[in-house]
Amino acid sequence: MSLTQYYTATTLDGFIADPDNSLDWLFTREQDEDGPMNYGAFIAHVGALAMGSTTYQWILGHEFADKPPEQWKWPYDIPGWVFTHRQLQVVPGAPIEFTSAAVTEVHQQMAAAAGDRNIWIVGGGDLAGLGEAGLLDEVIVSIAPVTLGAGAPLLPRRIELRLDETARNGDLVCARYAVVRAPG
């Protein structure tokens, strides 16, 4: 059975990016690539992904900043959806669909594309709002020992969670939470 998972990193005070949408605070942290809840083990089980336009633009700005579009190589070889109301630059050959539909409407397409693998909510706490619709299954978060005081919140709305697993990976405290469904 596939899961819809929000896999991300956050600061101790609950921000996934600073006010300028920078992740510089994360890249200074020590982390074991083969350690607990690592990215490689996670992505091996992902069959589709979803992200907001800010995350997509961050990838464009950091992966391709000094390259012409014909040299761009999208970092994921799985189907992806970018949720936006704007026209964004397209990565040639990337298996991406741009949509302005509600994530709850597109979730079924993502699940079909993922097959028996998981759906990754890459970035954007608003997309993790799938929890309100009963579509988010897990939140997997690495907590960095830094505070920002402001920025993009990890989860901008209330979601009830149950802690299922914790571990330390270098400087990060990693936690896996199951989304608690309301009875009924």
C-alpha positions as CSV (number, residue, x, y, z in Angstrom):
1,M,0.0,0.0,0.0
2,S,1.4,3.3,-1.0
3,L,1.7,6.3,1.5
4,T,1.6,10.0,1.0
5,Q,4.6,11.4,2.9
6,Y,5.8,14.9,3.7
7,Y,9.5,14.4,4.0
8,T,11.4,17.5,4.8
9,A,13.8,19.3,7.2
10,T,13.0,22.1,9.6
11,T,14.7,24.4,12.0
12,L,14.1,24.0,15.7
13,D,11.6,26.9,15.6
14,G,9.6,25.2,12.8
15,F,10.7,26.8,9.5
16,I,11.5,24.9,6.3
17,A,13.1,28.0,4.7
18,D,14.1,31.5,5.8
19,P,12.2,34.6,4.7
20,D,14.2,34.7,1.4
21,N,13.3,31.0,0.7
22,S,16.9,30.0,1.4
23,L,17.9,26.6,2.8
24,D,21.5,27.7,3.6
25,W,20.8,26.9,7.3
26,L,20.4,23.2,6.3
27,F,23.5,22.7,4.2
28,T,25.8,23.6,7.0
29,R,24.6,20.6,9.2
30,E,26.5,17.4,9.5
31,Q,24.5,14.4,8.3
32,D,25.3,10.7,7.5
33,E,24.1,9.9,4.0
34,D,23.6,6.3,5.1
35,G,22.2,7.2,8.6
36,P,18.7,6.9,10.0
37,M,15.9,8.3,7.9
38,N,18.3,9.2,5.1
39,Y,17.2,10.6,1.8
40,G,18.5,7.7,-0.3
41,A,16.5,5.1,1.6
42,F,13.5,7.4,1.5
43,I,13.6,8.2,-2.3
44,A,14.0,4.5,-3.2
45,H,10.3,4.0,-2.2
46,V,8.9,7.1,-4.0
47,G,7.0,6.8,-7.2
48,A,5.5,10.3,-7.6
49,L,6.1,13.7,-6.1
50,A,4.4,17.0,-5.6
51,M,5.8,20.4,-4.8
52,G,4.7,24.1,-4.7
53,S,6.0,26.7,-7.1
54,T,8.4,28.2,-4.5
55,T,10.2,24.8,-4.1
56,Y,10.3,24.3,-7.9
57,Q,11.8,27.8,-8.4
58,W,14.3,27.1,-5.6
59,I,15.4,23.9,-7.5
60,L,15.7,25.9,-10.8
61,G,17.8,28.6,-9.0
62,H,20.1,26.2,-7.2
63,E,20.5,23.3,-9.6
64,F,20.6,25.2,-12.9
65,A,21.7,28.8,-12.0
66,D,24.8,28.9,-14.3
67,K,23.6,26.6,-17.1
68,P,21.5,27.3,-20.2
69,P,18.1,25.4,-20.3
70,E,19.4,22.9,-22.8
71,Q,21.9,21.6,-20.2
72,W,19.4,21.3,-17.4
73,K,18.8,17.8,-16.0
74,W,15.8,17.4,-13.7
75,P,17.0,15.6,-10.5
76,Y,14.0,13.2,-10.3
77,D,13.1,10.5,-12.8
78,I,9.6,10.0,-11.4
79,P,6.4,11.8,-12.3
80,G,6.0,15.1,-10.5
81,W,3.3,17.8,-10.1
82,V,4.1,21.4,-9.5
83,F,1.2,23.3,-7.9
84,T,1.1,26.9,-9.2
85,H,-1.1,29.6,-10.5
86,R,1.8,31.2,-12.5
87,Q,3.6,30.4,-15.7
88,L,7.0,28.9,-14.7
89,Q,10.0,28.0,-16.8
90,V,9.9,24.4,-17.9
91,V,12.8,22.0,-17.5
92,P,13.2,20.2,-20.9
93,G,12.2,16.6,-20.7
94,A,11.3,16.6,-17.0
95,P,8.3,14.4,-16.1
96,I,6.5,17.3,-14.6
97,E,2.9,18.5,-14.8
98,F,2.0,22.0,-13.8
99,T,-1.4,22.4,-12.3
100,S,-3.5,25.0,-10.5
101,A,-6.1,22.4,-9.4
102,A,-6.5,21.6,-5.7
103,V,-4.0,19.0,-4.5
104,T,-7.0,16.9,-3.3
105,E,-8.2,16.7,-6.9
106,V,-4.8,15.7,-8.2
107,H,-4.0,13.2,-5.5
108,Q,-5.7,10.3,-7.3
109,Q,-3.5,10.9,-10.4
110,M,-0.4,11.0,-8.3
111,A,-1.4,7.8,-6.5
112,A,-2.0,6.1,-9.9
113,A,1.4,7.2,-11.2
114,A,3.1,6.1,-8.0
115,G,1.6,2.6,-8.2
116,D,2.8,0.6,-5.2
117,R,5.4,3.2,-4.3
118,N,4.9,6.3,-2.2
119,I,4.0,9.9,-3.0
120,W,6.4,12.5,-1.7
121,I,5.2,16.0,-0.7
122,V,8.6,17.6,-1.4
123,G,8.1,21.2,-0.2
124,G,5.5,23.5,0.8
125,G,3.8,23.2,4.1
126,D,0.5,24.2,2.4
127,L,0.7,21.0,0.3
128,A,1.0,19.1,3.5
129,G,-2.6,20.3,4.1
130,L,-3.5,17.0,2.5
131,G,-3.8,16.0,6.2
132,E,-7.0,18.1,6.5
133,A,-8.4,16.1,3.6
134,G,-7.4,12.7,5.1
135,L,-4.8,12.1,2.3
136,L,-1.5,12.6,4.1
137,D,-0.2,9.5,5.9
138,E,3.2,10.5,7.3
139,V,5.3,13.4,8.2
140,I,9.0,12.6,8.3
141,V,11.1,15.5,9.5
142,S,14.7,16.2,10.3
143,I,15.1,18.9,12.9
144,A,18.2,21.1,12.6
145,P,19.8,22.8,15.7
146,V,19.2,26.3,14.4
147,T,16.5,28.9,14.7
148,L,15.5,31.5,12.1
149,G,12.7,33.5,13.9
150,A,10.7,33.7,10.6
151,G,10.3,32.1,7.2
152,A,8.2,29.4,5.6
153,P,6.5,27.3,8.3
154,L,6.8,23.5,8.5
155,L,3.1,23.1,8.8
156,P,0.9,26.2,8.5
157,R,-2.2,24.5,9.8
158,R,-3.2,22.0,12.4
159,I,-2.6,18.3,11.8
160,E,-2.8,15.7,14.6
161,L,0.2,13.4,14.6
162,R,1.5,10.3,16.5
163,L,5.2,9.9,17.0
164,D,6.3,6.5,15.6
165,E,10.1,6.7,15.4
166,T,13.0,9.0,16.3
167,A,16.7,8.8,15.5
168,R,19.8,11.0,15.4
169,N,21.5,11.5,12.1
170,G,24.6,13.7,12.7
171,D,23.4,17.1,13.8
172,L,19.8,16.3,13.0
173,V,17.0,14.8,15.2
174,C,14.8,12.8,12.8
175,A,11.2,11.9,13.6
176,R,8.6,9.9,11.8
177,Y,5.0,10.8,12.6
178,A,1.8,9.1,11.5
179,V,-1.1,11.4,10.7
180,V,-4.0,10.7,13.1
181,R,-7.3,10.4,11.4
182,A,-10.4,11.8,13.1
183,P,-12.9,9.0,13.8
184,G,-15.9,8.9,11.5
